[in-house]
Amino acid sequence: MKKIYVLIFAVIGGVSAKAQMGQGNISIDPYIGVPNWANSLFYNQYEGNETNVQDYKVVGSMLSYGGRFEYMASDKVGVGADVNYEVSGYSYKFDDYVYDANGNMLTDANGDYLITQYQTTYSAKKLRAMFRLNYHFVQEEKLDMYAGFAGGYKSVNRGSETNPTTSSYTDANLNGALVPVTLRVAIGAKMYFTQNIGAHVELGAFGGGLLQAGLSVKF
């Protein structure tokens, strides 16, 4: 962390160094993102609010996964692609009556309604593929800072399943996002440990996690 501060102060102070990125360079940046916004909303949403909900769990994780490719079209402007993927959802168990194929409640020999335990699982798999444009406003030997804008397509595959399955609890599979367009506005920095390998961190809105971080490889 101390080394990072030294680099930042060097840039502010106007210390000149050889530019890290230049026209014709290519960089590949695999990353993980946090948070997974949907799972942040799903987390513990039933806790203390619904007595019949049991063993509530979040499906997927709090992370998203992705990668960026960038080609420097000029000394300051890079173009490329940004792709990321995340899984969100929830599952829980609950008790309810037993139904036949026609949706009628079943009874035992004494005429009492039968009760059993059901489990419901909902999941949404999101894939975003965006065209990316970056403007590199700081380029030093070990530090490269940029502002980025991306836009493209979002695909969502959603599914809901309840077991045991009855006519009262039907499964559903819904493909496609309500709005199949995604955007991202971000600012980030790449810090190189060697001439070609380093790490990057990015803070952005929309199109993935608020904070994204990972490796950076330059060719």
C-alpha positions, -999 to 999 in steps of 0.1 A, spaced: 0 0 0 29 24 8 43 19 -27 9 28 -42 8 61 -22 43 69 -34 32 65 -70 1 86 -66 20 115 -49 46 113 -77 19 118 -103 4 147 -84 38 163 -81 43 161 -118 71 135 -117 77 125 -153 85 90 -164 82 68 -195 46 62 -206 34 28 -197 9 24 -224 11 36 -260 -5 32 -294 -7 -4 -305 -4 -19 -270 -29 -46 -260 -39 -54 -224 -60 -82 -209 -75 -77 -174 -93 -106 -157 -112 -95 -126 -137 -102 -99 -164 -76 -89 -182 -68 -56 -209 -66 -47 -233 -88 -66 -261 -63 -62 -290 -87 -66 -277 -111 -39 -271 -81 -16 -308 -74 -18 -318 -111 -15 -295 -117 16 -317 -123 47 -347 -107 31 -370 -131 50 -352 -131 83 -377 -122 111 -405 -114 86 -419 -147 75 -424 -175 101 -431 -202 76 -398 -197 57 -371 -221 68 -334 -226 59 -333 -195 37 -301 -193 16 -286 -171 -11 -279 -189 -45 -246 -179 -61 -222 -156 -43 -215 -120 -36 -190 -119 -65 -192 -114 -102 -165 -126 -127 -153 -110 -158 -125 -98 -181 -116 -68 -203 -96 -66 -235 -82 -32 -246 -63 -21 -277 -47 14 -276 -59 31 -307 -38 62 -298 -15 72 -270 -45 82 -248 -75 63 -262 -82 26 -259 -110 5 -274 -120 -30 -265 -146 -52 -248 -158 -60 -213 -176 -92 -204 -188 -103 -170 -210 -130 -155 -229 -134 -122 -254 -158 -106 -279 -145 -81 -310 -160 -64 -323 -177 -33 -338 -209 -19 -359 -217 11 -382 -244 26 -417 -239 38 -446 -261 50 -479 -263 31 -508 -286 23 -504 -316 -1 -522 -312 -34 -532 -336 -61 -528 -331 -98 -559 -310 -100 -549 -287 -72 -572 -302 -45 -559 -306 -10 -554 -342 2 -566 -356 35 -556 -386 56 -578 -414 68 -592 -392 96 -601 -364 72 -573 -341 83 -554 -322 56 -520 -335 48 -490 -312 53 -456 -315 38 -424 -295 33 -416 -278 0 -384 -262 -12 -384 -232 -36 -353 -222 -56 -350 -191 -77 -319 -182 -98 -309 -156 -124 -278 -160 -145 -266 -127 -160 -241 -123 -189 -231 -88 -200 -210 -81 -231 -200 -45 -237 -180 -24 -261 -155 -4 -242 -139 30 -246 -111 43 -222 -94 76 -219 -60 73 -202 -54 106 -184 -23 95 -164 4 73 -179 36 67 -159 61 40 -158 43 20 -131 9 37 -130 -18 40 -156 -51 58 -147 -81 60 -170 -118 69 -173 -140 44 -191 -174 41 -207 -190 8 -219 -223 -1 -235 -237 -33 -249 -260 -63 -244 -273 -81 -212 -286 -116 -213 -306 -130 -183 -317 -166 -178 -341 -169 -148 -357 -200 -134 -379 -209 -105 -385 -244 -92 -405 -258 -63 -402 -294 -50 -423 -315 -47 -440 -301 -78 -478 -298 -78 -503 -278 -98 -503 -252 -70 -465 -246 -74 -455 -245 -110 -420 -241 -123 -410 -212 -145 -381 -206 -168 -379 -170 -182 -352 -161 -207 -342 -126 -215 -337 -94 -196 -365 -68 -191 -341 -43 -206 -315 -61 -227 -291 -31 -226 -263 -25 -201 -240 5 -195 -210 12 -173 -192 44 -164 -160 39 -145 -126 53 -133 -97 30 -127 -60 25 -123 -34 -2 -134 -3 -6 -113 25 -26 -129 50 -47 -109 70 -56 -140 71 -42 -175 41 -63 -185 24 -77 -154 5 -58 -128 -29 -53 -110 -58 -31 -116 -87 -17 -96 -118 0 -110 -147 19 -94 -178 21 -115 -216 24 -118 -239 -1 -135 -228 -30 -157 -212 -51 -129 -198 -47 -94 -192 -13 -79 -156 -23 -72 -137 -45 -97 -101 -57 -92 -77 -83 -107 -46 -87 -128 -34 -67 -158 -12 -81 -185 2 -59 -213 16 -69 -246 
